[in-house]
Amino acid sequence: MMEDRLKIFGLFALLGFMAGIIARATYTDFIPWVMLHFPTIGLDWVLSGFAGAVLTVGLVMAWAYITSTTGSTEK
């Protein structure tokens, strides 16, 4: 039981590590490239994309909470 939890913890740690690497590469390489090749994309587009991402995550979390089964005896 404890080994399974450690495996899951390790998996999430690995996913977080990879997400950090992708975020760093996006910030240092991809965003400057996009701004160079598509100069019409400004801060308002970036903020709109961020707002859309936050809204989507919030809606998915609400959907998961609403559709979850409460009182389930399954493990």
Buried (B, 14 or more C-beta within 10 A) or exposed (E): EEEEEEEEEEEEEEEEEEEEEEEEEEEEEEEEEBEEEEEEEEEEEEEEEEEEEEEEEEEEEEEEEEEEEEEEEEE
